[in-house]
Amino acid sequence: MLDTGKLRELAPEEMGLLAGRPDHDERLFAAQVGRATSLGRVAEPPFLPLLDLEEALGSREPLAAVAGMTREGRPVVIDLLAPETSHVLVVACHAWGKSTLLRTLVGSLCLWARPWQMGVLGIDFSGNELSILEAVPHRIAPLACDVSEAASLLTWLEEETEARLDRQIASPAIVLVVDDMGWLADPDQASSLRRMARMLRIGRRAGMHVLAASQQPLPEALAPLLDGQGSVMAEGRDGPTRGVFTFRTRGWRTTAQAAYLPARDLNRLVARISGRAHGPGRTNVQAGAGEP
């Protein structure tokens, strides 16, 4: 189990974003709190509930999501507002924990970003893996659960992105969550693949961010999606413990156990999110593209 008691005794700067320091300018970071935890070896199945980790780390800036913890007990947090880590692409074999990691990132983002600061959209053909999106006040539109709905959603996002770029606005943020991207490898979906690639390439300038998963081996048609700058790659590797990912971006990498949202904590998380959602209103995303 995660020993969080001593984490609360650390100074806030020891758990904050380390970006901008001369010796550590990545926004994907491992905060130096290993001495205060007892996670143990990654090879031994750890229990790392997201809410326990969130309580230990405390509040932070919106759009900085907890992903998990390294074997040394260092939390991995991804700041979507930083140019190097604007998107997260998760690649792993079946049943490795891709959907779990996506849910963790979404839950963490929604916990600290208010609905007027960030909206979320989802593509999930199963209709089950991203059901958390249906429960949070940040949701802009219902889940896209088939190819037609997904293609329409990407078309709307492209139009919204262009409208924002024309008006030079980038807020509120919009986060698209995709589980998974395999459908984009279909030759009939070339237009949707192009739209996704463009969003990964220029979306950050318009406040657009992507959290997406895909199976290993990655379909050849999707390889260009991984070549763009500004994306964190989270790769599941063969090993004794599911849910362990290597997170990497340009010039930086670490291996960590993904935090997870057990079913017993889901209602508790949604209650906390709803309790923090008071303010000027829901996300107003229409820069000119109409309704999604």
N, C-alpha and C positions, 0 to 999 in steps of 0.2 A: 504493500500500500504506500501511497505518497504521504510522506511526513511533511505536512505543511505548517506545523506550528512555528518553527524557526524562520520560515520564509517571511512571516509577518513582522519579524523583528528587523529585517534588513532596511537600510535607508532607501527611500523612494528612487534615488538616482541609480541604485544598483539593479533596479528592475525596470528602468525606463529604456526607451529606444537609445541605442548607442550610436546612431547615425550622426555624422558630423564630427566625431572625435578623430583626431589625427591617426590613431592606431586602429580604427575600426569604423569605416565609412559605409558599411553595408546596412541596409534597412532590414534585411533578413538576419536576425542576430541570435546569439546564444548568450544570454545575460549570465554574469558570473555569480550564480547562486548554488553551485553544486555542493558546497560544503554544508548547506542547510537542508539537504534532502537525503532520503534513503531509498531512491528508486531501485537501486541494485543493477545488476547486469541486464542488458537488453535481451540477452538470450533466454532469460527467465521471464515467463509471462507476467508483465507488470499490470497493475490496475491503475489506470490514469484517467479518472473521470474528469471531464472538462470543467464542471462546476468547482471541484476541489482546486484545480489549478487556477481558475479565474479568481477564486476567493483569496488564494495565496498571493497572486500578483497584484490584485487591486485594480483601481481604475486607470485608464490610459486614453490616449487620443482615439477618436473614431477612425474606423477603417484600418486598425491594426489588430490582426486576428491571431489568436493562439493556435498553433498547429500541434504541438506536442512537447516532448522533453527528451533530451539526449541521455545516454547512459551515465553521464557525469552529473545529471540532475539539472541541466541548463534548459530553461524553457525556450522554445523556438517560436518567435512571433514574426509575422509577415505584415509589413506596412504597405498596403495597396496604393498609398499616395506617393510612394517613392518611385522614381523612374525605373529603377532596377528590378522592382518587385510588384509591378502593377497587376499582374495576372498570375494564376497558379494552375499548372497543368499536371495532373496526376496520372501516372502510367504504371500499371501493375497487372499481374495475372488475376484470373477469376478468384473471387472470395478472399483477396488479400487485404481488403479494407479501404478500397478507393472511395466507396460511398460514405463510409464512416468518416473519413478525413474531410470530405466535402461538407457533411453535416456539421462536423466540428467547426470548420471555418465559418460556415454560415451562422451557426449559433453564437460564436464568439463575436462576429461582426455586429449582429443584431443586438447583442447585449449592450454594446457601448455606443453604437451610432443610433441617433434618434431617427424616426421615420422621415423627418423633413431634411435630414442630412444624407440619407441613403435609401434607395429603393432596390428591391430584389425581384428578379424574374427567373423562371426555371424551365428547363427542358428535361423531361424524365418520362420515357416511354412506358416504364413499368407503373408509373403513378404512385409508387410506394417509397422509393429511396429518398425522395426530396419532399416528402409530405410535410416536413417541418415548415416549408415555405408557405403552406396553406394556413399556418397557425400564427404567423407573426404579422404585426401591423405594418411592416415594411413592404409587404407584397404589393406589387403594382398591378398584376394581372394573374389569372389562374395559370397553373402549370400547363405547359404545352406537352401533350401526351401522345401525339402522333406526328408523322412527318409533315403533314400539311400545316398543322399548328406551329411546329418548330420553324418551318420555312417562313411562315408569315411573321413570326416573332423576330427572326433575324432580319427580315426586310424592314420591319418597323425600327429596329435598333440601328440599322444603317441610315435610315432617313433621319432619325433622332440625332445620330452622331453628326451627320452633315449639317443639320439645322443648328446644332450647338457650335460647331466649328465656324459657321458663318457668323454667328452672333458672339463668338469668342467667350462662351460660358462653359463651365465644367462642373457645375453643381446644380442640384444635388447629385451625388454619385449614383450610378446605376450598376448593379452587380448581376451579371448573368451567370447562372449555375447550370452546368450541363452534365448529365449522367445518363449515357456516356456519349462520346463523339463519334462512335462507330458508324452511325448512319450517314455521316458526311463523306465517307469513303465510297458511297454509291455514285457511279458516274452520272446518274440522273440528278444528283444533288450538287452539281458543280457550282451553281450560283450561290447556294448556301455556304459551300466550302469557301468560296471567294469572299463572301461577306464576313465569315468568321475570321479568316486570315487578315482581312483589312481591320477588323475590330481589334485584334491582337496587336496590329502594327501601329495604329494611330488612335485607338480608342481612349487611351489615357488622357490625351489632350482635351477630350470632351467629357471627362469624368466617367468613362465606361471601363469596367473591369470584368474579367472572365475568370471563373473557377470551373474547371472542366476535368473530366476523367476519361480515360480510354484504356482498353485492354492491351496487354502484351501478348504476342508481338504487335506492335503498332502497325495498322494498315499503311501501306506505302503512300497512299494518297494523302494521309494526314501528316506525313513527315514535314512538309513546309510549315505547318503550324508551330513546330517546335524550334524553328530557326530564328524567330524574331527576338529582338532585345526586349528586356523589360518583363520577362516571364520567369517565375520560379518553377523549376522542374522538381516534382516529387516522384521518385521512382521506387517502386517496391522491388526488392531483391530476394532471390531465393535464399531461404534460411530457416531456422527453427521456429521463428516467431512471426506470426502474421501481424500486420499493422506497423511494421518497421519500414521507414522510408528514408531514402537519401535525398535531402533537399539541396538543390544547387542552383546557383545563378552565376553570372560572370565573375570569376575570381573567388568564389566562395562555395563551400559545401559542408554539410554536416549530416549525420545520421541520427534519427530520432524515432521514438515510439509515438505514434499518433495518439492524441487524446481522443476520448470517445464520449458519446452521449448515451448512457444506458437508458432504457425505457423508463425506469423509475424516476429519472431526473428530467425527462422531457417537459412534463407539466410544470415542474418547478422553474425550469429555464424560461418557458413561455410566460409564466406569471411574472418573473423578474423583468423580462423584456417589456411586457405590457405595462408594468408599473413605472417604467422609466420613459414610456412613450409619450407622456404629456408634453404639450408645447404648441407651437403655432399651427400644426396640422400635418397631414400626410404629405408624402413626396409629391411635388408638382413637377412632372417630368416633361410636359409638353412644350418643347422649345419650338415646335412647328410641325412635328410629324404626326400629330393627332394621337388617338388612343392606340395602345398596343393591342 
